[in-house]
Structure formats: structure tokens, C-alpha cells
Amino acid sequence: MPEVGQEFELLAERVGHAFNDPELLELALSHSSWCAEHDDAASNERLELLGDAVLGHCVAAHLYRSYPDWAEGDLAQARSAIVNAASLAEVARRYGIGKALLLGIGEDRSGGREKISLLGDAFEALLGAIYLDGGMEAAGRFALEALSERIEEVAVDPGVGDPKTRLQELVVRVYGDSPCYTLTDSGPDHGKCFLAEVSFGKAVRGKGQGTSKKQAEQAAATQAWRELESSEKHDHSSPSITQGKPEHAGTA
């Protein structure tokens, strides 16, 4: 496995931004769990906050210019669909951000490099670092390139972005029931991690993590919706679809 410094360089190449200040890149990838084990070094949390604001601006401005006929509600729904935690985590995986993250030993062993919340936060922190290093033009170019596929998907239907609503509609249609969410949390009060599970058809159908209850539930709904939609597309003639009472309801 490449050393830390090399991982940073490889990530910068994948992102397509040559950092004038490499320390900004390192800061963007410094998770609080790693900082706690290294003399309380600065974490990426401040950059994450900045990156979140930059991302919201870039996406909102792009949608405003590209879709002049959309109403305010359409713009708001589309923006939320594009910048939600699951979307950002998916993009972070594509760029291999998880491989370059600086994580504490415990967080690393517990699968932190694949956690939706960590990946989404790291993507925002990276965007914040690019903004500080190269300005809004560089940050906007990266953000819109990274999210281009998601933007195109959402453009077809601005309302596609609320995973819980989509799942609710699909479950009611297929199962004649409503999804049920359960939540657990771990960690200190100032840094809780929430785990959500969504169930329907007498089984758990999706799981998700996040730094808030809403984020975790949205992530769980996204996973369940994708699997259910895929199953429906590949089995139009199944009694579970045509009759609304799936034969496999008792299985995972």
C-alpha cells in the first residue's frame, strides 16, 4: 500500500488539482479520530463546514442558470438530492478519498474508510481545501465535474432527491405497507454517530450511518430503495409486484 504522502499525491492527481499549499490537502483528510491520537492536531471539521457552503453555492448557482423554468421548490429539492450524504459518499468512493484518509486506529479498524458520513464529510473538506487553495473557480470546476452524473440524474426529476419519500411511495405500492425506521447511536455527545435500519416486509431492508438521525435514515432509505427498485425492474411478473404481497416478505 502506498505511504501516506503518496496517497495524498495520487488523490490530488485523481481530483485534478495541484495544491500550492499541500498542508491544506493533509488537513482536509485529517479525521478527528486521527487528531485525537496525534497531540490533538487540527481536524478537517472547519474545512468541512466551509466546503459545505461552497458546495451549496456551486450547485445552486449551476441549477439556477441551467434550469430557468424550475420553481424555487424544484431548485431546493434538486440541490438537496445532489448534495445529500449518500451522493457525496458515492463520489468520494469514486475518487478513492477513503484510501487517503487519516483515521485513528479504532476508526480505521471499524471500517471508517467506507462510512457514508466520513466519506461525505471528507469530500466537503476536500472541496473547502481546493477553494482556499485555488479559489471559487477551481472549487466549482471540481464540484460540478464530480457531481455531473448525479446532477443529470436529478435533472430528469427534481423530486427524486428525497430517499425517504421515494421509498415510502415504492413500499406502499409494492407491499401495501409503510417502512419502519429504528435508530441507535454511539460515541460522545459532541460526536455521535447514528445507525439507522429500515424495515418492511418483515425484514431489515436497508442500513445507513450519519452524524445526525436524519442523515442516517436517508442513507438507509437510499440503500433499501435501490435494492427494491432493482428487484422490481427485474421481476415485473412476480406476484410480489402485481399483487402487492411478496412471497419473499419473510426473507432478507
C-alpha positions as CSV (number, residue, x, y, z in Angstrom):
1,M,0.0,0.0,0.0
2,P,1.4,3.5,-0.9
3,E,2.6,5.6,2.0
4,V,0.5,8.5,3.3
5,G,2.4,11.1,1.3
6,Q,2.0,9.1,-1.9
7,E,-1.7,8.6,-1.2
8,F,-2.1,12.4,-1.0
9,E,-0.3,12.9,-4.3
10,L,-2.4,10.2,-6.0
11,L,-5.6,11.7,-4.7
12,A,-4.6,15.2,-5.9
13,E,-3.9,13.7,-9.4
14,R,-7.3,12.0,-9.4
15,V,-9.0,15.2,-8.3
16,G,-7.1,17.2,-10.9
17,H,-5.9,20.0,-8.6
18,A,-2.2,20.7,-7.9
19,F,-2.1,22.2,-4.4
20,N,0.0,25.2,-3.9
21,D,-0.3,24.5,-0.2
22,P,-0.1,20.7,0.3
23,E,-0.9,21.2,4.0
24,L,-4.4,22.1,3.1
25,L,-4.8,18.7,1.4
26,E,-3.5,16.9,4.5
27,L,-5.8,19.0,6.7
28,A,-8.8,18.0,4.6
29,L,-8.0,14.4,5.1
30,S,-7.4,14.6,8.9
31,H,-10.3,13.0,10.7
32,S,-10.9,13.9,14.3
33,S,-10.1,10.3,15.4
34,W,-6.6,10.6,14.0
35,C,-6.1,14.0,15.5
36,A,-7.0,12.7,19.0
37,E,-4.1,10.2,18.7
38,H,-1.6,12.9,17.5
39,D,-1.4,15.6,20.1
40,D,-4.8,17.0,19.2
41,A,-3.7,18.1,15.7
42,A,-6.2,20.2,13.8
43,S,-9.0,18.1,12.1
44,N,-10.9,18.7,8.9
45,E,-14.1,19.8,10.6
46,R,-13.6,23.5,9.9
47,L,-12.8,22.8,6.2
48,E,-15.9,20.6,6.1
49,L,-18.1,23.5,7.2
50,L,-16.5,25.7,4.5
51,G,-16.8,23.1,1.9
52,D,-20.4,22.5,2.6
53,A,-21.1,26.2,2.0
54,V,-19.0,26.2,-1.2
55,L,-20.8,23.1,-2.5
56,G,-24.2,24.5,-1.8
57,H,-23.3,27.7,-3.7
58,C,-21.8,25.9,-6.7
59,V,-24.7,23.5,-7.1
60,A,-27.5,26.1,-6.5
61,A,-25.9,28.6,-9.0
62,H,-25.5,25.8,-11.6
63,L,-29.1,24.7,-11.3
64,Y,-30.3,28.3,-11.3
65,R,-28.5,29.0,-14.6
66,S,-29.2,25.7,-16.2
67,Y,-32.9,25.3,-15.5
68,P,-34.5,28.8,-15.7
69,D,-38.1,27.3,-15.8
70,W,-37.7,25.5,-12.4
71,A,-39.6,26.9,-9.5
72,E,-38.0,27.6,-6.2
73,G,-39.2,24.3,-4.8
74,D,-37.7,22.4,-7.7
75,L,-34.3,24.1,-7.2
76,A,-34.4,23.3,-3.5
77,Q,-35.3,19.7,-3.9
78,A,-32.7,19.1,-6.6
79,R,-30.0,20.8,-4.6
80,S,-30.8,18.5,-1.6
81,A,-30.8,15.5,-3.8
82,I,-27.4,16.3,-5.2
83,V,-25.6,17.2,-2.0
84,N,-27.0,14.6,0.4
85,A,-24.6,12.4,2.3
86,A,-25.2,9.3,0.2
87,S,-24.4,11.1,-3.1
88,L,-21.3,12.7,-1.7
89,A,-20.1,9.4,-0.3
90,E,-20.6,7.7,-3.7
91,V,-18.5,10.4,-5.3
92,A,-15.8,10.2,-2.6
93,R,-15.5,6.4,-3.3
94,R,-15.1,7.1,-7.0
95,Y,-12.1,9.4,-6.3
96,G,-10.7,7.0,-3.7
97,I,-10.8,9.6,-0.9
98,G,-11.2,6.8,1.7
99,K,-7.8,5.4,0.9
100,A,-6.1,8.7,1.7
101,L,-8.0,9.5,4.9
102,L,-6.0,9.9,8.1
103,L,-8.0,7.8,10.7
104,G,-7.5,6.8,14.3
105,I,-6.7,3.1,14.8
106,G,-10.1,2.3,16.2
107,E,-12.0,4.1,13.4
108,D,-9.9,2.5,10.8
109,R,-10.5,-1.0,12.1
110,S,-14.2,-0.4,12.4
111,G,-14.5,0.3,8.6
112,G,-14.2,4.1,8.8
113,R,-12.9,4.4,5.2
114,E,-16.3,3.1,3.9
115,K,-18.6,5.0,6.3
116,I,-21.0,7.3,4.4
117,S,-20.7,10.1,7.0
118,L,-16.9,10.1,7.0
119,L,-16.7,10.0,3.2
120,G,-19.2,12.7,2.7
121,D,-17.5,15.0,5.3
122,A,-14.1,14.3,3.7
123,F,-15.4,15.3,0.2
124,E,-16.7,18.6,1.6
125,A,-13.5,19.2,3.4
126,L,-11.5,18.5,0.3
127,L,-13.7,20.9,-1.6
128,G,-13.1,23.5,1.1
129,A,-9.3,23.0,0.7
130,I,-9.5,23.4,-3.0
131,Y,-11.5,26.6,-2.5
132,L,-8.8,28.1,-0.2
133,D,-6.0,26.9,-2.4
134,G,-7.3,27.8,-5.8
135,G,-10.4,30.0,-5.4
136,M,-14.1,29.5,-6.3
137,E,-13.4,28.8,-10.0
138,A,-11.2,25.8,-9.1
139,A,-13.7,24.6,-6.4
140,G,-16.7,25.0,-8.7
141,R,-15.0,23.1,-11.5
142,F,-14.2,20.2,-9.3
143,A,-17.6,20.1,-7.6
144,L,-19.6,20.2,-10.8
145,E,-17.3,17.6,-12.5
146,A,-17.5,15.3,-9.5
147,L,-21.3,15.5,-9.3
148,S,-22.1,15.7,-13.0
149,E,-23.7,12.3,-13.2
150,R,-25.8,13.0,-10.1
151,I,-26.9,16.4,-11.5
152,E,-28.0,14.8,-14.8
153,E,-29.9,12.1,-12.9
154,V,-31.7,14.6,-10.7
155,A,-32.4,17.0,-13.6
156,V,-34.8,14.4,-15.0
157,D,-37.0,14.7,-11.8
158,P,-36.1,17.3,-9.2
159,G,-38.1,15.5,-6.6
160,V,-36.0,12.3,-6.9
161,G,-33.8,13.5,-4.1
162,D,-35.8,12.6,-1.0
163,P,-34.9,8.9,-0.4
164,K,-37.5,8.5,2.4
165,T,-40.3,9.8,0.3
166,R,-39.3,7.7,-2.7
167,L,-39.0,4.6,-0.5
168,Q,-42.4,5.3,1.1
169,E,-44.1,5.5,-2.2
170,L,-42.5,2.4,-3.6
171,V,-43.1,0.3,-0.4
172,V,-46.7,1.3,-0.2
173,R,-47.2,0.3,-3.9
174,V,-45.3,-3.0,-3.7
175,Y,-46.0,-4.1,-0.1
176,G,-49.1,-2.2,0.9
177,D,-47.3,-1.2,4.0
178,S,-45.0,1.6,5.2
179,P,-41.3,1.4,6.1
180,C,-40.3,1.5,9.7
181,Y,-37.1,3.1,11.0
182,T,-35.1,2.2,14.1
183,L,-32.1,4.2,15.3
184,T,-29.1,3.6,17.6
185,D,-26.2,5.8,18.4
186,S,-22.7,5.6,19.6
187,G,-19.9,8.0,20.6
188,P,-19.7,11.1,22.8
189,D,-22.4,13.7,22.8
190,H,-20.3,16.1,20.7
191,G,-19.5,13.5,18.1
192,K,-22.3,11.0,17.9
193,C,-22.6,8.5,15.0
194,F,-26.2,7.3,14.3
195,L,-27.1,3.9,12.7
196,A,-30.5,3.6,11.1
197,E,-32.2,0.4,9.9
198,V,-35.3,0.5,7.8
199,S,-37.7,-2.5,7.7
200,F,-40.7,-3.6,5.7
201,G,-42.0,-6.9,4.5
202,K,-40.9,-8.4,7.9
203,A,-37.2,-7.8,7.3
204,V,-34.5,-5.2,7.5
205,R,-34.0,-3.9,4.0
206,G,-31.5,-1.1,4.4
207,K,-28.9,0.3,6.8
208,G,-27.2,3.7,6.9
209,Q,-24.9,5.8,9.1
210,G,-24.7,9.5,9.6
211,T,-23.8,12.3,12.0
212,S,-27.5,13.0,12.5
213,K,-30.6,10.9,12.8
214,K,-32.0,12.4,9.5
215,Q,-28.7,11.6,7.7
216,A,-28.7,8.0,8.9
217,E,-32.3,7.5,7.9
218,Q,-31.8,9.0,4.5
219,A,-28.8,6.7,3.9
220,A,-30.8,3.6,5.0
221,A,-33.7,4.6,2.8
222,T,-31.4,5.1,-0.2
223,Q,-30.0,1.6,0.1
224,A,-33.4,0.0,0.6
225,W,-34.9,1.9,-2.3
226,R,-32.2,1.0,-4.8
227,E,-32.4,-2.7,-3.9
228,L,-36.2,-2.7,-4.1
229,E,-36.3,-0.8,-7.3
230,S,-33.8,-3.1,-8.9
231,S,-35.8,-6.2,-7.7
232,E,-38.9,-4.7,-9.2
233,K,-37.3,-3.9,-12.5
234,H,-36.1,-7.5,-12.9
235,D,-39.3,-9.2,-11.9
236,H,-42.3,-7.4,-13.3
237,S,-44.3,-10.6,-13.4
238,S,-43.7,-11.6,-9.8
239,P,-46.8,-11.9,-7.5
240,S,-44.9,-9.6,-5.1
241,I,-45.2,-6.8,-7.6
242,T,-48.6,-7.5,-9.3
243,Q,-50.4,-8.4,-6.1
244,G,-48.6,-6.2,-3.5
245,K,-48.0,-9.2,-1.2
246,P,-44.5,-10.5,-1.9
247,E,-43.8,-14.2,-1.4
248,H,-40.3,-13.4,-0.1
249,A,-41.6,-10.9,2.5
250,G,-40.1,-13.0,5.3
251,T,-36.6,-13.2,3.9
252,A,-33.8,-10.6,3.9
